[in-house]
């Protein structure tokens, strides 16, 4: 089972704060959680939280906007291990290794070609949601930028 850490849900609060908004539903809050001792959210809870936050400020490409707010404190040990890689190839290889270690299997697939690399997540994450795909991809890109500042990803929306 995939569990989204409460620290990671902090990006939702940070995005809302950047827009001068705050969540009214504190049950799924990140750093300001309900104190029930839960360490994370199920994928269904995470999906619901993302959709409810986007509903407070609807618009195009909200997943990309939210994903740009990821910070190392949101990512926990995974992010700190990733930013200590030496190059983008090492970053992607480390991501796959850690993903398998954290979840017991790889959810992502990495394909390398002569001049491009592709990373994709399979359907075991549940129904496709454009906002979630945008958010997760941009969060990974944002962490990759921290790990490899010279990588050519700085001009994404």
Backbone as CSV, one residue per row, in Angstrom:
resi,resn,N_x,N_y,N_z,CA_x,CA_y,CA_z,C_x,C_y,C_z
1,UNK,0.835,-1.178,0.000,0.000,0.000,0.000,0.887,1.251,0.000
2,UNK,0.510,2.217,-0.774,1.222,3.484,-0.825,0.679,4.391,0.269
3,UNK,1.582,4.973,1.045,1.203,5.913,2.090,1.909,7.232,1.812
4,UNK,1.144,8.304,1.779,1.688,9.640,1.585,1.947,10.221,2.967
5,UNK,3.180,10.595,3.251,3.506,11.103,4.581,2.826,12.438,4.830
6,UNK,2.533,12.699,6.079,1.918,13.975,6.445,2.869,15.133,6.139
7,UNK,4.176,14.906,6.216,5.113,15.971,5.833,4.914,16.364,4.380
8,UNK,4.716,15.373,3.509,4.555,15.664,2.088,3.292,16.478,1.836
9,UNK,2.256,16.255,2.622,1.022,17.014,2.412,1.218,18.493,2.728
10,UNK,2.328,18.849,3.371,2.634,20.251,3.643,2.750,21.087,2.386
11,UNK,3.035,20.468,1.236,3.121,21.261,0.010,1.767,21.849,-0.347
12,UNK,0.691,21.171,0.049,-0.643,21.713,-0.206,-0.849,23.004,0.582
13,UNK,-0.460,22.976,1.851,-0.586,24.172,2.692,0.299,25.298,2.173
14,UNK,1.508,24.953,1.746,2.427,25.980,1.248,1.907,26.618,-0.033
15,UNK,1.321,25.811,-0.917,0.765,26.363,-2.147,-0.405,27.295,-1.831
16,UNK,-1.295,26.842,-0.944,-2.423,27.694,-0.570,-1.941,28.992,0.069
17,UNK,-0.953,28.897,0.931,-0.421,30.097,1.587,0.138,31.072,0.557
18,UNK,0.753,30.544,-0.502,1.296,31.429,-1.549,0.190,32.178,-2.277
19,UNK,-1.025,31.674,-2.167,-2.179,32.305,-2.800,-3.031,33.055,-1.778
20,UNK,-2.549,33.125,-0.531,-3.292,33.824,0.517,-4.484,33.048,1.036
21,UNK,-4.456,31.725,0.891,-5.563,30.865,1.307,-5.091,29.860,2.358
22,UNK,-6.039,29.211,3.002,-5.736,28.134,3.956,-6.829,27.084,3.853
23,UNK,-6.470,25.878,4.193,-7.457,24.800,4.187,-8.401,24.941,5.364
24,UNK,-9.639,24.573,5.124,-10.609,24.549,6.221,-10.702,23.150,6.814
25,UNK,-10.370,22.121,6.038,-10.405,20.734,6.508,-9.045,20.381,7.070
26,UNK,-8.878,20.439,8.369,-7.595,20.168,8.998,-7.349,18.670,9.190
27,UNK,-8.320,17.804,8.905,-8.128,16.371,9.097,-7.030,15.806,8.219
28,UNK,-6.819,16.399,7.060,-5.785,15.906,6.155,-4.617,16.869,6.091
29,UNK,-4.506,17.716,7.086,-3.452,18.728,7.070,-2.090,18.101,7.232
30,UNK,-1.096,18.745,6.665,0.280,18.273,6.750,0.884,18.587,8.101
31,UNK,1.604,19.681,8.197,2.264,20.039,9.443,1.281,20.379,10.541
32,UNK,0.054,20.723,10.195,-0.946,21.114,11.179,-2.011,20.038,11.301
33,UNK,-1.595,18.793,11.322,-2.523,17.670,11.310,-3.404,17.617,12.538
34,UNK,-4.282,16.610,12.566,-5.259,16.532,13.629,-4.714,15.858,14.878
35,UNK,-3.452,15.465,14.883,-2.843,14.925,16.089,-3.317,13.540,16.471
36,UNK,-3.894,12.792,15.530,-4.397,11.472,15.874,-3.322,10.393,15.809
37,UNK,-2.081,10.772,15.600,-0.989,9.811,15.586,-0.766,9.143,14.244
38,UNK,-1.605,9.405,13.271,-1.444,8.808,11.959,-0.168,9.335,11.302
39,UNK,0.561,8.437,10.655,1.809,8.839,10.019,1.645,9.177,8.555
40,UNK,0.481,8.942,7.995,0.324,9.236,6.589,-1.095,9.083,6.110
41,UNK,-1.241,9.304,4.801,-2.539,9.226,4.151,-2.511,8.112,3.126
42,UNK,-3.645,7.463,2.962,-3.762,6.507,1.875,-3.786,7.294,0.572
43,UNK,-3.597,6.609,-0.517,-3.634,7.278,-1.811,-5.008,7.905,-2.055
44,UNK,-6.072,7.242,-1.614,-7.418,7.800,-1.778,-7.566,9.089,-0.966
45,UNK,-7.049,9.116,0.259,-7.110,10.324,1.080,-6.288,11.450,0.458
46,UNK,-5.105,11.105,-0.055,-4.246,12.089,-0.698,-4.941,12.691,-1.917
47,UNK,-5.538,11.838,-2.740,-6.257,12.297,-3.925,-7.370,13.248,-3.527
48,UNK,-8.118,12.890,-2.497,-9.200,13.735,-2.008,-8.674,15.076,-1.508
49,UNK,-7.557,15.051,-0.766,-6.973,16.283,-0.241,-6.526,17.203,-1.372
50,UNK,-5.880,16.642,-2.388,-5.414,17.445,-3.525,-6.607,18.072,-4.237
51,UNK,-7.646,17.275,-4.491,-8.817,17.800,-5.196,-9.514,18.885,-4.382
52,UNK,-9.595,18.714,-3.064,-10.268,19.733,-2.246,-9.455,21.022,-2.197
53,UNK,-8.131,20.912,-2.192,-7.286,22.105,-2.187,-7.392,22.835,-3.525
54,UNK,-7.367,22.096,-4.617,-7.487,22.715,-5.935,-8.853,23.387,-6.086
55,UNK,-9.886,22.810,-5.463,-11.222,23.409,-5.535,-11.256,24.797,-4.884
56,UNK,-10.343,25.063,-3.942,-10.289,26.379,-3.306,-9.721,27.446,-4.236
57,UNK,-8.953,27.017,-5.238,-8.356,27.954,-6.204,-8.242,27.245,-7.548
58,UNK,-9.391,26.994,-8.193,-9.353,26.242,-9.453,-8.636,27.005,-10.566
59,UNK,-8.153,26.242,-11.517,-7.485,26.822,-12.663,-6.645,25.769,-13.358
60,UNK,-6.059,26.130,-14.488,-5.257,25.167,-15.255,-3.904,24.906,-14.595
61,UNK,-3.390,23.720,-14.797,-2.036,23.320,-14.376,-1.801,23.496,-12.885
62,UNK,-2.825,23.301,-12.072,-2.660,23.461,-10.625,-1.689,22.431,-10.061
63,UNK,-1.682,21.235,-10.608,-0.742,20.218,-10.134,0.700,20.669,-10.297
64,UNK,1.004,21.309,-11.435,2.359,21.824,-11.663,2.702,22.914,-10.656
65,UNK,1.750,23.805,-10.406,1.985,24.882,-9.439,2.252,24.331,-8.051
66,UNK,1.439,23.364,-7.632,1.607,22.786,-6.291,2.945,22.054,-6.201
67,UNK,3.282,21.275,-7.217,4.530,20.509,-7.208,5.762,21.371,-7.093
68,UNK,5.691,22.624,-7.585,6.835,23.526,-7.480,7.076,23.989,-6.041
69,UNK,6.127,23.739,-5.153,6.277,24.150,-3.758,6.930,23.088,-2.884
70,UNK,7.312,21.950,-3.464,7.957,20.909,-2.658,9.305,21.423,-2.148
71,UNK,9.584,21.108,-0.901,10.856,21.434,-0.262,11.375,20.163,0.393
72,UNK,12.642,20.157,0.726,13.218,18.931,1.290,12.495,18.474,2.544
73,UNK,12.026,19.393,3.378,11.335,18.959,4.588,10.049,18.206,4.271
74,UNK,9.492,18.394,3.082,8.294,17.653,2.683,8.627,16.217,2.283
75,UNK,9.829,15.992,1.797,10.162,14.704,1.176,10.722,13.668,2.122
76,UNK,11.145,14.064,3.293,11.694,13.125,4.251,12.999,12.522,3.771
77,UNK,13.325,11.341,4.252,14.615,10.720,3.914,14.827,10.529,2.415
78,UNK,13.760,10.245,1.674,13.886,10.036,0.231,14.487,11.264,-0.441
79,UNK,13.967,12.431,-0.143,14.471,13.658,-0.757,15.909,13.941,-0.392
80,UNK,16.251,13.745,0.880,17.618,14.020,1.310,18.604,13.065,0.642
81,UNK,18.214,11.828,0.451,19.091,10.892,-0.253,19.211,11.260,-1.732
82,UNK,18.127,11.710,-2.325,18.159,12.075,-3.739,19.037,13.289,-4.009
83,UNK,18.970,14.297,-3.144,19.747,15.503,-3.432,21.237,15.287,-3.227
84,UNK,21.615,14.169,-2.698,23.032,13.881,-2.536,23.595,13.044,-3.669
85,UNK,22.845,12.889,-4.744,23.370,12.195,-5.921,24.243,13.152,-6.717
86,UNK,25.079,12.592,-7.573,26.075,13.401,-8.274,25.611,13.972,-9.600
87,UNK,24.647,13.294,-10.243,24.175,13.764,-11.544,22.740,13.290,-11.754
88,UNK,22.121,13.736,-12.839,20.719,13.419,-13.079,20.498,11.918,-13.272
89,UNK,21.414,11.252,-13.947,21.300,9.799,-14.113,21.327,9.084,-12.773
90,UNK,22.244,9.488,-11.920,22.318,8.915,-10.577,21.073,9.222,-9.766
91,UNK,20.535,10.423,-9.959,19.306,10.822,-9.275,18.169,9.872,-9.636
92,UNK,17.991,9.631,-10.941,16.901,8.752,-11.380,17.113,7.313,-10.927
93,UNK,18.347,6.824,-11.017,18.636,5.471,-10.550,18.377,5.345,-9.052
94,UNK,18.785,6.358,-8.291,18.573,6.347,-6.839,17.090,6.408,-6.518
95,UNK,16.344,7.223,-7.272,14.901,7.301,-7.056,14.262,5.917,-7.204
96,UNK,14.602,5.206,-8.275,14.025,3.875,-8.495,14.430,2.903,-7.392
97,UNK,15.688,2.957,-6.983,16.162,2.079,-5.918,15.422,2.362,-4.611
98,UNK,15.288,3.632,-4.263,14.622,3.992,-3.012,13.128,3.720,-3.067
99,UNK,12.540,3.932,-4.221,11.116,3.639,-4.380,10.861,2.161,-4.097
100,UNK,11.709,1.308,-4.639,11.558,-0.133,-4.408,11.771,-0.456,-2.935
101,UNK,12.731,0.205,-2.322,13.022,-0.046,-0.915,11.869,0.424,-0.029
102,UNK,11.305,1.607,-0.302,10.221,2.144,0.520,8.918,1.380,0.329
103,UNK,8.588,1.000,-0.918,7.289,0.396,-1.201,7.337,-1.103,-1.465
104,UNK,8.533,-1.685,-1.521,8.657,-3.113,-1.773,8.605,-3.476,-3.242
105,UNK,8.423,-2.498,-4.106,8.410,-2.704,-5.551,8.511,-1.352,-6.232
106,UNK,8.836,-1.392,-7.491,8.897,-0.145,-8.259,7.532,0.172,-8.830
107,UNK,7.114,1.400,-8.642,5.892,1.906,-9.243,6.235,2.652,-10.523
108,UNK,7.451,3.118,-10.602,7.878,3.878,-11.781,8.712,2.993,-12.694
109,UNK,8.718,3.373,-13.949,9.542,2.695,-14.952,10.395,3.763,-15.610
110,UNK,11.653,3.476,-15.741,12.595,4.399,-16.352,13.076,3.797,-17.661
111,UNK,12.895,4.531,-18.754,13.370,4.101,-20.067,14.386,5.115,-20.559
112,UNK,15.548,4.621,-20.970,16.590,5.508,-21.506,16.781,5.213,-22.987
113,UNK,16.855,6.296,-23.725,17.107,6.226,-25.158,18.370,7.029,-25.432
114,UNK,18.754,7.140,-26.685,19.985,7.855,-27.014,20.016,9.275,-26.461
115,UNK,18.962,10.040,-26.702,18.979,11.455,-26.333,17.883,11.841,-25.343
116,UNK,17.138,10.881,-24.834,16.073,11.216,-23.887,15.870,10.106,-22.879
117,UNK,15.264,10.481,-21.782,14.925,9.541,-20.718,13.467,9.758,-20.369
118,UNK,12.752,8.677,-20.125,11.341,8.749,-19.799,11.100,8.047,-18.472
119,UNK,10.308,8.678,-17.597,9.894,8.033,-16.355,8.374,8.051,-16.335
120,UNK,7.771,6.907,-16.005,6.313,6.797,-15.990,5.903,5.912,-14.818
121,UNK,4.740,6.202,-14.257,4.194,5.401,-13.173,3.041,4.592,-13.722
122,UNK,2.910,3.359,-13.234,1.875,2.498,-13.799,0.534,2.679,-13.082
123,UNK,-0.452,1.920,-13.525,-1.831,2.061,-13.055,-2.050,1.605,-11.616
124,UNK,-1.050,1.013,-10.992,-1.246,0.574,-9.604,-1.411,1.752,-8.663
125,UNK,-1.126,2.978,-9.130,-1.375,4.171,-8.326,-2.860,4.490,-8.274
126,UNK,-3.672,3.793,-9.055,-5.096,4.067,-9.059,-5.494,4.835,-10.306
127,UNK,-6.724,5.317,-10.303,-7.215,6.043,-11.480,-6.346,7.262,-11.791
128,UNK,-6.166,7.502,-13.058,-5.334,8.635,-13.471,-6.019,9.941,-13.123
129,UNK,-5.253,10.850,-12.618,-5.712,12.200,-12.325,-4.662,13.145,-12.879
130,UNK,-5.065,13.984,-13.794,-4.112,14.913,-14.421,-3.420,15.770,-13.370
131,UNK,-4.171,16.251,-12.382,-3.587,17.092,-11.343,-2.548,16.331,-10.524
132,UNK,-2.865,15.080,-10.159,-1.902,14.286,-9.387,-0.667,13.958,-10.206
133,UNK,-0.855,13.612,-11.478,0.293,13.331,-12.336,1.180,14.568,-12.443
134,UNK,0.553,15.730,-12.635,1.315,16.973,-12.707,2.059,17.231,-11.398
135,UNK,1.352,17.085,-10.292,1.941,17.366,-8.992,3.134,16.458,-8.716
136,UNK,2.968,15.152,-8.909,4.045,14.211,-8.616,5.240,14.410,-9.550
137,UNK,4.956,14.651,-10.827,6.052,14.879,-11.773,6.808,16.160,-11.430
138,UNK,6.078,17.242,-11.140,6.743,18.509,-10.823,7.485,18.424,-9.493
139,UNK,6.947,17.699,-8.526,7.656,17.522,-7.256,8.983,16.815,-7.504
140,UNK,8.973,15.788,-8.350,10.212,15.084,-8.674,11.179,16.004,-9.412
141,UNK,10.668,16.805,-10.350,11.520,17.748,-11.082,12.108,18.784,-10.122
142,UNK,11.303,19.274,-9.185,11.774,20.281,-8.234,12.886,19.722,-7.358
143,UNK,12.734,18.486,-6.899,13.798,17.851,-6.115,15.015,17.607,-7.006
144,UNK,14.783,17.221,-8.271,15.898,17.021,-9.202,16.668,18.318,-9.401
145,UNK,15.974,19.446,-9.457,16.653,20.734,-9.597,17.530,21.013,-8.384
146,UNK,17.072,20.629,-7.206,17.887,20.818,-6.001,19.119,19.920,-6.049
147,UNK,18.945,18.710,-6.586,20.063,17.764,-6.651,21.025,18.105,-7.777
148,UNK,20.498,18.544,-8.891,21.301,18.803,-10.092,20.942,20.179,-10.630
149,UNK,21.414,21.257,-10.005,21.001,22.608,-10.416,21.307,22.919,-11.873
150,UNK,22.262,22.244,-12.467,22.601,22.546,-13.860,21.739,21.769,-14.853
151,UNK,20.841,20.905,-14.351,19.978,20.150,-15.254,19.052,21.108,-16.004
152,UNK,18.727,20.770,-17.216,17.930,21.662,-18.080,16.445,21.516,-17.794
153,UNK,16.028,21.768,-16.560,14.623,21.698,-16.206,14.146,23.023,-15.623
154,UNK,14.957,24.037,-15.672,14.637,25.304,-15.006,13.534,26.082,-15.692
155,UNK,13.190,25.777,-16.922,12.238,26.595,-17.651,10.852,25.983,-17.715
156,UNK,10.558,25.005,-16.870,9.225,24.421,-16.862,8.249,25.407,-16.248
157,UNK,6.961,25.310,-16.630,5.956,26.274,-16.123,5.821,26.231,-14.617
